[in-house]
């Protein structure tokens, strides 16, 4: 599981639930935010975990797929046991393999320097929404500095537990000369306040192959 929010490591298409505005509740939002800050530095990693990647190059009408088991080795880096890989060769090499390489590079960045915490971000409360039987508080996030691994966008917190349930935005700094911009939208599926699955969509505007779309599902290996 990702430690904090490493936008390059990220990422089944997102569930997009219908939301409805809730009455203002700044006190509840403050309590949820305090719970979030207290817990975000202690997020445990999943190892092993399953990862599935669906990737496409819409302009070229090409697609690819990967299913693998990811394990952390003693040095903290990830090892992959590929169970299935299929689809167009260009997508596999230029999108999926590059994504996995980016994950390995991002793993070398100190987690504290990219964690979604007050040390790295400004947070501004925007309001509350209801998603099915859950209320979420929405915070606008903006990095203090333009640094690789940080995003500008929104953070949604579960009203009861303070756990992050959605993170979305764009990287404030491109990690490569070959990438113009990266948009990220991630949903965290909770059970009893504990993350059980990450569903992440990446929209990568590249200089070589145009727009690349990835949807990534991550969950503990069962």
C-alpha beads as a LAMMPS data file, in Angstrom:
LAMMPS data file: protein, C-alpha beads

222 atoms
220 bonds

1 atom types
1 bond types

-500.0 500.0 xlo xhi
-500.0 500.0 ylo yhi
-500.0 500.0 zlo zhi

Masses

1 110.0

Atoms # bond

1 1 1 0.000 0.000 0.000
2 1 1 1.245 3.481 -0.697
3 1 1 2.720 5.426 2.172
4 1 1 1.021 8.830 2.131
5 1 1 0.202 9.774 -1.433
6 1 1 2.871 9.076 -4.062
7 1 1 1.182 10.159 -7.257
8 1 1 3.510 8.228 -9.541
9 1 1 2.766 4.969 -7.795
10 1 1 -0.537 4.853 -8.222
11 1 1 -3.046 3.010 -9.654
12 1 1 -10.159 -0.557 -12.223
13 1 1 -11.909 2.553 -13.154
14 1 1 -13.020 4.764 -10.286
15 1 1 -16.434 4.403 -8.781
16 1 1 -18.111 7.764 -9.215
17 1 1 -20.979 7.905 -6.700
18 1 1 -23.744 10.479 -6.820
19 1 1 -23.128 13.049 -4.085
20 1 1 -25.401 15.526 -2.375
21 1 1 -24.405 18.639 -0.441
22 1 1 -24.625 18.449 3.338
23 1 1 -25.173 21.305 5.838
24 1 1 -22.035 23.075 7.040
25 1 1 -20.320 21.286 9.932
26 1 1 -16.968 22.935 10.540
27 1 1 -16.594 21.386 13.994
28 1 1 -17.087 17.882 12.576
29 1 1 -14.665 18.667 9.753
30 1 1 -12.054 19.833 12.270
31 1 1 -12.404 16.629 14.290
32 1 1 -12.142 14.449 11.169
33 1 1 -9.079 16.371 10.001
34 1 1 -7.398 15.949 13.396
35 1 1 -8.020 12.189 13.242
36 1 1 -6.620 12.084 9.713
37 1 1 -3.414 13.934 10.629
38 1 1 -2.919 11.730 13.701
39 1 1 -3.183 8.520 11.662
40 1 1 -1.653 9.317 8.272
41 1 1 1.943 8.875 9.417
42 1 1 1.197 5.398 10.767
43 1 1 -0.362 3.814 7.702
44 1 1 0.754 0.204 7.367
45 1 1 1.905 -1.287 4.083
46 1 1 0.301 -4.241 2.359
47 1 1 2.762 -6.952 1.497
48 1 1 1.991 -8.994 -0.406
49 1 1 -0.743 -7.292 -2.391
50 1 1 -2.442 -7.785 -5.724
51 1 1 -2.260 -5.150 -8.435
52 1 1 -4.175 -4.957 -11.696
53 1 1 -3.484 -2.352 -14.366
54 1 1 -5.692 -1.537 -17.330
55 1 1 -3.886 0.846 -19.697
56 1 1 -4.739 2.441 -23.012
57 1 1 -3.527 4.890 -25.638
58 1 1 -6.837 6.359 -26.853
59 1 1 -5.318 8.174 -29.827
60 1 1 -3.800 4.939 -31.127
61 1 1 -6.772 2.797 -30.001
62 1 1 -4.456 0.380 -28.215
63 1 1 -4.910 -1.338 -24.847
64 1 1 -2.965 -3.520 -22.423
65 1 1 -3.459 -5.364 -19.122
66 1 1 -1.310 -6.563 -16.236
67 1 1 -2.171 -8.644 -13.169
68 1 1 0.564 -9.292 -10.615
69 1 1 1.452 -9.879 -6.973
70 1 1 3.614 -7.169 -5.430
71 1 1 5.843 -7.910 -2.441
72 1 1 8.165 -5.599 -0.525
73 1 1 11.698 -6.945 -0.141
74 1 1 13.857 -6.254 2.953
75 1 1 15.238 -3.064 1.379
76 1 1 11.705 -1.682 1.004
77 1 1 11.609 -1.984 -2.783
78 1 1 8.868 -3.852 -4.624
79 1 1 9.221 -7.203 -6.385
80 1 1 6.556 -8.271 -8.886
81 1 1 5.298 -11.765 -9.658
82 1 1 3.495 -11.313 -12.971
83 1 1 0.421 -13.530 -13.244
84 1 1 -0.914 -12.204 -16.530
85 1 1 0.129 -9.628 -19.097
86 1 1 -1.678 -9.102 -22.368
87 1 1 -2.576 -6.542 -25.014
88 1 1 -0.697 -4.294 -27.391
89 1 1 3.099 -4.326 -27.147
90 1 1 3.390 -0.517 -27.299
91 1 1 1.008 -0.131 -24.354
92 1 1 2.862 -2.777 -22.357
93 1 1 6.261 -1.177 -22.948
94 1 1 5.475 2.543 -23.107
95 1 1 2.731 2.710 -20.481
96 1 1 2.636 -0.260 -18.099
97 1 1 6.388 -0.889 -17.837
98 1 1 7.124 2.823 -17.514
99 1 1 4.510 3.062 -14.770
100 1 1 6.126 0.227 -12.808
101 1 1 9.547 1.852 -13.251
102 1 1 8.103 5.113 -11.949
103 1 1 6.819 3.261 -8.892
104 1 1 10.306 2.023 -8.117
105 1 1 11.720 5.531 -8.493
106 1 1 9.003 7.012 -6.290
107 1 1 9.740 4.429 -3.601
108 1 1 13.149 6.104 -3.161
109 1 1 11.508 9.406 -2.181
110 1 1 11.244 9.782 1.629
111 1 1 7.599 9.161 2.524
112 1 1 7.483 12.138 4.896
113 1 1 8.401 14.542 2.084
114 1 1 5.342 13.614 -0.013
115 1 1 2.822 12.696 2.692
116 1 1 -0.452 14.641 2.525
117 1 1 0.137 16.433 5.838
118 1 1 0.324 20.063 7.048
119 1 1 4.108 19.856 6.741
120 1 1 3.758 19.650 2.959
121 1 1 0.314 21.112 2.191
122 1 1 -2.112 23.922 2.897
123 1 1 -5.628 22.638 3.689
124 1 1 -8.803 24.666 3.208
125 1 1 -12.210 23.253 4.145
126 1 1 -14.661 23.402 1.206
127 1 1 -17.776 21.641 2.499
128 1 1 -19.459 18.282 3.108
129 1 1 -21.188 15.814 0.795
130 1 1 -23.188 12.638 1.363
131 1 1 -22.127 9.508 -0.523
132 1 1 -24.732 6.762 0.003
133 1 1 -24.794 6.348 3.804
134 1 1 -21.475 8.138 4.361
135 1 1 -20.688 11.832 4.851
136 1 1 -17.374 13.137 3.526
137 1 1 -15.603 16.412 4.286
138 1 1 -13.806 17.976 1.328
139 1 1 -10.565 19.911 1.735
140 1 1 -8.755 21.840 -0.969
141 1 1 -5.053 20.981 -0.911
142 1 1 -2.121 23.018 -2.200
143 1 1 1.571 22.156 -1.693
144 1 1 3.777 24.639 0.125
145 1 1 6.394 24.081 -2.598
146 1 1 6.374 22.758 -6.159
147 1 1 8.104 19.436 -5.650
148 1 1 7.969 16.102 -7.437
149 1 1 5.404 13.807 -5.832
150 1 1 2.997 16.541 -4.653
151 1 1 -0.389 17.434 -6.127
152 1 1 -2.825 20.327 -6.173
153 1 1 -6.450 19.263 -5.802
154 1 1 -8.809 17.847 -3.175
155 1 1 -8.774 15.438 -0.235
156 1 1 -12.035 13.820 0.959
157 1 1 -12.220 12.517 4.529
158 1 1 -14.703 10.104 6.077
159 1 1 -16.693 12.080 8.645
160 1 1 -16.677 9.342 11.285
161 1 1 -13.110 8.072 11.153
162 1 1 -11.164 10.851 9.440
163 1 1 -9.782 8.306 6.968
164 1 1 -9.056 9.495 3.430
165 1 1 -11.640 8.165 0.980
166 1 1 -10.699 10.146 -2.115
167 1 1 -7.665 12.060 -3.397
168 1 1 -7.715 13.906 -6.694
169 1 1 -5.744 16.570 -8.531
170 1 1 -2.713 17.120 -10.738
171 1 1 0.992 16.864 -10.120
172 1 1 2.455 20.307 -9.513
173 1 1 5.747 19.285 -11.135
174 1 1 6.281 16.868 -14.008
175 1 1 8.620 13.991 -13.148
176 1 1 9.991 13.747 -16.694
177 1 1 10.724 15.840 -19.773
178 1 1 8.632 13.328 -21.713
179 1 1 5.507 13.989 -19.604
180 1 1 3.530 17.218 -19.917
181 1 1 1.137 16.635 -17.019
182 1 1 -0.394 13.914 -14.829
183 1 1 -3.931 13.927 -13.448
184 1 1 -4.831 11.578 -10.594
185 1 1 -8.148 10.505 -9.100
186 1 1 -8.093 7.843 -6.386
187 1 1 -10.833 6.261 -4.343
188 1 1 -9.995 4.422 -1.117
189 1 1 -12.531 1.722 -0.217
190 1 1 -12.907 1.375 3.556
191 1 1 -14.187 -1.357 5.832
192 1 1 -14.597 -0.427 9.509
193 1 1 -12.411 2.601 8.844
194 1 1 -9.562 0.536 7.363
195 1 1 -8.472 0.787 3.730
196 1 1 -9.294 -2.413 1.835
197 1 1 -8.765 -1.326 -1.768
198 1 1 -7.324 1.515 -3.835
199 1 1 -8.992 2.350 -7.149
200 1 1 -6.902 4.888 -9.032
201 1 1 -7.193 6.556 -12.406
202 1 1 -4.185 8.252 -14.008
203 1 1 -4.402 10.517 -17.043
204 1 1 -0.887 11.089 -18.394
205 1 1 -0.255 13.603 -21.181
206 1 1 2.976 12.421 -22.818
207 1 1 5.132 13.964 -25.548
208 1 1 5.826 10.612 -27.226
209 1 1 2.506 8.775 -27.494
210 1 1 -0.095 11.394 -26.559
211 1 1 -2.610 10.781 -23.809
212 1 1 -2.195 7.573 -21.791
213 1 1 -4.921 6.340 -19.422
214 1 1 -4.313 3.894 -16.582
215 1 1 -6.722 2.417 -14.072
216 1 1 -5.076 0.573 -11.210
217 1 1 -6.646 -1.641 -8.550
218 1 1 -4.605 -2.465 -5.444
219 1 1 -5.702 -4.656 -2.537
220 1 1 -4.173 -6.982 0.078
221 1 1 -3.449 -10.470 -1.216
222 1 1 -6.067 -12.882 0.057

Bonds

1 1 1 2
2 1 2 3
3 1 3 4
4 1 4 5
5 1 5 6
6 1 6 7
7 1 7 8
8 1 8 9
9 1 9 10
10 1 10 11
11 1 12 13
12 1 13 14
13 1 14 15
14 1 15 16
15 1 16 17
16 1 17 18
17 1 18 19
18 1 19 20
19 1 20 21
20 1 21 22
21 1 22 23
22 1 23 24
23 1 24 25
24 1 25 26
25 1 26 27
26 1 27 28
27 1 28 29
28 1 29 30
29 1 30 31
30 1 31 32
31 1 32 33
32 1 33 34
33 1 34 35
34 1 35 36
35 1 36 37
36 1 37 38
37 1 38 39
38 1 39 40
39 1 40 41
40 1 41 42
41 1 42 43
42 1 43 44
43 1 44 45
44 1 45 46
45 1 46 47
46 1 47 48
47 1 48 49
48 1 49 50
49 1 50 51
50 1 51 52
51 1 52 53
52 1 53 54
53 1 54 55
54 1 55 56
55 1 56 57
56 1 57 58
57 1 58 59
58 1 59 60
59 1 60 61
60 1 61 62
61 1 62 63
62 1 63 64
63 1 64 65
64 1 65 66
65 1 66 67
66 1 67 68
67 1 68 69
68 1 69 70
69 1 70 71
70 1 71 72
71 1 72 73
72 1 73 74
73 1 74 75
74 1 75 76
75 1 76 77
76 1 77 78
77 1 78 79
78 1 79 80
79 1 80 81
80 1 81 82
81 1 82 83
82 1 83 84
83 1 84 85
84 1 85 86
85 1 86 87
86 1 87 88
87 1 88 89
88 1 89 90
89 1 90 91
90 1 91 92
91 1 92 93
92 1 93 94
93 1 94 95
94 1 95 96
95 1 96 97
96 1 97 98
97 1 98 99
98 1 99 100
99 1 100 101
100 1 101 102
101 1 102 103
102 1 103 104
103 1 104 105
104 1 105 106
105 1 106 107
106 1 107 108
107 1 108 109
108 1 109 110
109 1 110 111
110 1 111 112
111 1 112 113
112 1 113 114
113 1 114 115
114 1 115 116
115 1 116 117
116 1 117 118
117 1 118 119
118 1 119 120
119 1 120 121
120 1 121 122
121 1 122 123
122 1 123 124
123 1 124 125
124 1 125 126
125 1 126 127
126 1 127 128
127 1 128 129
128 1 129 130
129 1 130 131
130 1 131 132
131 1 132 133
132 1 133 134
133 1 134 135
134 1 135 136
135 1 136 137
136 1 137 138
137 1 138 139
138 1 139 140
139 1 140 141
140 1 141 142
141 1 142 143
142 1 143 144
143 1 144 145
144 1 145 146
145 1 146 147
146 1 147 148
147 1 148 149
148 1 149 150
149 1 150 151
150 1 151 152
151 1 152 153
152 1 153 154
153 1 154 155
154 1 155 156
155 1 156 157
156 1 157 158
157 1 158 159
158 1 159 160
159 1 160 161
160 1 161 162
161 1 162 163
162 1 163 164
163 1 164 165
164 1 165 166
165 1 166 167
166 1 167 168
167 1 168 169
168 1 169 170
169 1 170 171
170 1 171 172
171 1 172 173
172 1 173 174
173 1 174 175
174 1 175 176
175 1 176 177
176 1 177 178
177 1 178 179
178 1 179 180
179 1 180 181
180 1 181 182
181 1 182 183
182 1 183 184
183 1 184 185
184 1 185 186
185 1 186 187
186 1 187 188
187 1 188 189
188 1 189 190
189 1 190 191
190 1 191 192
191 1 192 193
192 1 193 194
193 1 194 195
194 1 195 196
195 1 196 197
196 1 197 198
197 1 198 199
198 1 199 200
199 1 200 201
200 1 201 202
201 1 202 203
202 1 203 204
203 1 204 205
204 1 205 206
205 1 206 207
206 1 207 208
207 1 208 209
208 1 209 210
209 1 210 211
210 1 211 212
211 1 212 213
212 1 213 214
213 1 214 215
214 1 215 216
215 1 216 217
216 1 217 218
217 1 218 219
218 1 219 220
219 1 220 221
220 1 221 222
